[in-house]
Structures are given as structure tokens and as C-alpha cells.
């Protein structure tokens, strides 16, 4: 028996007609926005720039009458509902609602590259290969020194 058929059977067996058929639905007050009431709410902390992250994306609290007064490390409530705002996200702090926009941080600057005449550049004079050991009027390269050390200590 399917689930819906069971419900129909249950309702036909136990249903009772109401004594008063007037509707008990009350229209909500005009000051209550049901989109905010039925939104998903999560806590976040904003930084000094009014930026917070939510679901691996960063958002910024829009500049408004009170937006600049939100101090850093303030706990806000993020409201998520596709029916609110342009992107479906608002921020709430002490009952006040703030618009939110997507925030893309600036790309980091490239690392500074030293000038060509800097001592650490590979074409600098001190980085050029120079034989540094001489014994018995014979110049020994670094590779030969390593081979001698390997022969002496590793074999």
C-alpha cells in the first residue's frame, strides 16, 4: 500500500468535521517580512573592513546609515533566502538589516624581483663558477672536491 493511500485511509477513518468552519488564519502584521522570518540564519564575524566569509565566498556589508558603525570582530547573523535582496543574502546586527554585496579581494602583488646587479642573481659575478681550491698548482673544481670527500668518507 502506498504512503498516500495510507493517509487517505487514515483520514477517512479518523477525520472529524470542525464545529466552527471559520478560518483561523491570521494575516501577519505588515511590519513583519516573512522572507526574513523563513530564512536560514548563520552566525559570522566581520573583519575591520566589514567583510565576512560564507560558504567559501567573501561578502561585504554595504555602506549605509549604520554600516560604518559595525566594529571589527562583530558577530552578525547572515540571512540566506533566495527571495531577499539581489543575491539572497542579508546581514543582521541587533535587529538592523544590512545589504550585502559579493567581495572579491585584490590579487596579491607579485614578489619583488631583485635587480640584475643584485648579489643573489644567478648571473651575478659571485655566483659564477670559479674554481676555489688549488693544490700543487692544480685547480680543483667543486665536483672534484665532492668526489674526493665521497671516496674518503662514504666508501
C-alpha positions as CSV (number, residue, x, y, z in Angstrom):
1,X,0.0,0.0,0.0
2,X,1.4,3.4,-0.9
3,X,2.0,6.1,1.5
4,X,-0.7,8.4,0.1
5,X,-3.2,5.6,0.1
6,X,-2.5,5.0,3.8
7,X,-3.0,8.7,4.6
8,X,-6.4,8.7,2.7
9,X,-7.4,5.5,4.6
10,X,-6.4,7.1,8.0
11,X,-8.2,10.4,7.2
12,X,-11.4,8.6,6.1
13,X,-11.4,6.6,9.4
14,X,-10.4,9.3,11.9
15,X,-11.4,12.6,10.3
16,X,-13.8,14.9,12.3
17,X,-15.8,17.8,10.9
18,X,-15.0,21.0,12.8
19,X,-17.6,22.6,14.9
20,X,-16.8,26.1,13.7
21,X,-15.9,26.3,10.0
22,X,-14.5,29.9,10.2
23,X,-10.9,30.2,9.1
24,X,-8.4,30.7,12.0
25,X,-5.7,32.1,9.6
26,X,-4.5,35.5,10.8
27,X,-2.8,37.8,8.3
28,X,0.7,38.7,9.6
29,X,1.4,42.3,10.6
30,X,2.6,44.4,7.7
31,X,5.9,45.2,9.6
32,X,6.8,41.5,9.5
33,X,8.7,40.4,6.4
34,X,8.2,36.6,6.1
35,X,11.2,36.4,3.8
36,X,13.3,37.3,6.8
37,X,11.4,35.1,9.2
38,X,11.8,32.0,7.0
39,X,15.4,32.5,6.0
40,X,18.4,30.3,7.0
41,X,20.4,32.0,9.7
42,X,24.0,31.5,10.5
43,X,26.4,33.5,12.7
44,X,29.6,35.1,11.2
45,X,32.2,37.5,12.4
46,X,33.1,40.6,10.3
47,X,36.6,42.0,10.0
48,X,37.7,45.6,10.2
49,X,36.6,46.2,6.5
50,X,33.1,44.8,7.1
51,X,33.9,41.6,5.2
52,X,32.8,38.1,6.2
53,X,33.0,34.7,4.5
54,X,30.1,32.5,3.9
55,X,30.2,29.1,2.1
56,X,33.8,29.7,0.8
57,X,32.9,33.1,-0.6
58,X,33.6,36.6,0.8
59,X,30.9,39.3,1.2
60,X,31.0,42.9,2.3
61,X,28.4,44.8,4.3
62,X,27.2,47.7,2.1
63,X,27.8,51.2,3.2
64,X,24.6,52.6,4.8
65,X,23.5,54.7,7.6
66,X,24.9,52.3,10.3
67,X,27.3,50.1,8.3
68,X,30.3,52.1,9.2
69,X,29.5,51.7,12.9
70,X,29.9,48.0,12.9
71,X,33.2,47.4,14.8
72,X,35.7,44.8,13.8
73,X,35.1,41.3,15.1
74,X,31.4,41.9,15.5
75,X,29.2,38.9,15.4
76,X,26.5,39.2,12.8
77,X,23.7,36.9,11.6
78,X,23.7,36.1,7.9
79,X,20.2,35.6,6.5
80,X,20.0,33.3,3.4
81,X,16.8,33.2,1.4
82,X,16.6,33.4,-2.4
83,X,13.7,35.9,-2.2
84,X,15.7,38.6,-0.3
85,X,17.9,41.1,-1.9
86,X,19.7,40.8,-5.2
87,X,21.9,37.9,-4.1
88,X,19.7,36.3,-1.5
89,X,21.9,37.3,1.4
90,X,21.5,40.0,4.1
91,X,23.3,40.7,7.3
92,X,21.6,41.4,10.6
93,X,23.1,43.1,13.7
94,X,21.0,43.9,16.7
95,X,17.8,43.7,14.7
96,X,19.0,46.0,11.9
97,X,19.3,44.6,8.4
98,X,22.2,45.4,6.1
99,X,22.6,44.9,2.4
100,X,25.4,42.7,1.4
101,X,27.5,42.5,-1.8
102,X,29.9,40.0,-3.2
103,X,33.5,41.0,-2.3
104,X,36.5,39.9,-4.4
105,X,39.8,40.7,-2.7
106,X,42.5,42.3,-4.7
107,X,45.1,40.0,-6.1
108,X,48.3,39.9,-4.2
109,X,51.2,41.8,-5.6
110,X,53.9,39.8,-7.3
111,X,57.0,39.2,-5.3
112,X,59.7,41.7,-5.8
113,X,62.4,40.5,-8.2
114,X,65.9,41.7,-7.4
115,X,67.8,43.8,-9.9
116,X,70.3,42.1,-12.2
117,X,73.2,43.5,-10.3
118,X,71.9,42.2,-7.0
119,X,74.4,39.7,-5.4
120,X,71.8,36.9,-5.3
121,X,71.0,37.0,-9.0
122,X,72.4,33.9,-10.8
123,X,74.3,36.0,-13.4
124,X,76.0,38.0,-10.6
125,X,79.8,37.7,-10.6
126,X,80.0,36.0,-7.2
127,X,77.5,33.3,-8.3
128,X,79.6,32.4,-11.4
129,X,81.5,29.1,-11.3
130,X,85.0,29.7,-10.0
131,X,87.4,27.1,-9.0
132,X,88.2,27.9,-5.4
133,X,90.7,25.2,-4.4
134,X,94.1,24.9,-5.7
135,X,96.6,22.3,-4.7
136,X,100.1,21.8,-6.1
137,X,99.4,24.4,-8.8
138,X,96.4,22.4,-9.9
139,X,92.9,23.8,-9.8
140,X,90.2,21.5,-8.3
141,X,86.6,22.1,-9.1
142,X,83.7,21.7,-6.6
143,X,82.7,18.5,-8.3
144,X,86.2,17.0,-7.8
145,X,86.1,18.1,-4.1
146,X,82.8,16.3,-3.6
147,X,84.1,13.1,-5.3
148,X,87.2,13.2,-3.0
149,X,85.0,13.6,0.1
150,X,82.7,10.7,-1.1
151,X,85.7,8.5,-1.7
152,X,87.2,9.3,1.7
153,X,84.1,9.0,3.9
154,X,81.5,7.0,2.1
155,X,83.4,4.2,0.5
